[in-house]
Amino acid sequence: MSDRLPGFSTLAVHAGAQPDPTTGARATPIYQTTSFVFNDADHAASLFGLQAFGNIYTRIGNPTNAVLEERVAALEGGTAALAVASGHAAQVVVLQQLLQPGDEFIAARKLYGGSINQFSHAFKSFGWNVVWADSDDIASFERAVTPRTKAIFIESIANPGGSITDIEAISTVARKAGVPLIVDNTLASPYLIRPIDHGADIVVHSLTKFLGGHGNSLGGIIVDAGTFDWSTGGKYPMLSEPRPEYHGIRLQETFGNFAFAIACRVLGLRDLGPALSPFNAFMILTGIETLPLRMQKHCDNAKAVAEFLAGHPAVASVSYAGLASDKYNQLARKYAPKGAGAVFTFSLKGGYDSGVSLVSKLQLFSHLANVGDTRSLVIHPASTTHSQLDDAAKVKSGAGPDVVRLSIGIEDKEDLIADLEQALGA
């Protein structure tokens, strides 16, 4: 190729991949092996001592996974990435590098219900404390900062309501506090929003959703922006202090602008063990090749469905940033000009019972707990994904009792609208 930088669609197909040097296979092979042969004793020692890069054991790294990591890093504009078993695993591995027992991190209230549960309950056993802030009130993040704050966590497009977060404004708060900004970019994908371009230091994804795109493989990924100075103020000893398990190496000094990704691999993945299956990595890689095509279709369909629902007499309100009347429309125009995503919510005039009833009457939409599939999906969050929250918390997270969440697929939009029309009429 020429010296020009490849475009997004080219990167989605080619980044990280080369024909297999042994067989000439053009598709990335599935390296379905637990471990790898060393050249000799010195080679093995250099790999275990972080003095050379290479393959040791699939729990720590695998050639199929490595292509996936390089591809997503390229699409997000990061320096390096680490693939893990799920989006939840990515969050655990990220925060393990940043937090010590008793430390705090700030999180936006508008999050996937599973993340709210993980942050509120599971992380307590590690001594990690979440402090909640309102993404519609940037000052609430500033007020939440204390000397124990070690990170800020937000979603670029919030699940379930599809609201757009002002990444740049919250990044300013993080910079002032001297802590990294972590952005879950699952609902947007890098096709719509690249959080690193707007001040994010770390990006996480559930690869299960739009990047994989076909509802067939679990996965998660961590992308290192290479923008944060981990030696500042001694806040992050996992990266700045000598690591006894690696003969006193200081990860930031040794690995520079991809030190965080290395820490996640050699301190987090190595010891916690949430390794991604090479087969799942292969499936997700295949999905990413069509990400630009799928994502645009998702967004075009979602806007058409949202417009239909906004005009239906049984619908009380529609929360979709792609609508001109939506409170997040200006942020959508700024951050996601190609489309406001494909996941959104709407409220029914009949309340909780109407939401549950509608879900049961839909025929083309699949009733299940996932988003980002080629198929259109529906769920009633208050009775499922957010059921562990009390009523006030459900409303604050955008999952009130009358709310239905849709994940719009790539079917013909006329068929999706017809299915909703018959269910609402029934």
PyMOL commands that set and color helices and strands:
alter all, ss='L'
color gray80, all
select helices_A, chain A and resi 8-14+41-48+63-76+87-98+113-120+122-126+138-144+167-177+189-192+195-198+232-234+237-240+244-246+251-272+278-288+291-310+329-335+352-361+381-383+391-396+413-425
alter helices_A, ss='H'
color red, helices_A
select strands_A, chain A and resi 80-84+104-108+129-133+149-155+181-184+202-206+220-224+315-319+343-348+366-367+377-379+403-407
alter strands_A, ss='S'
color yellow, strands_A
deselect
rebuild
show_as cartoon
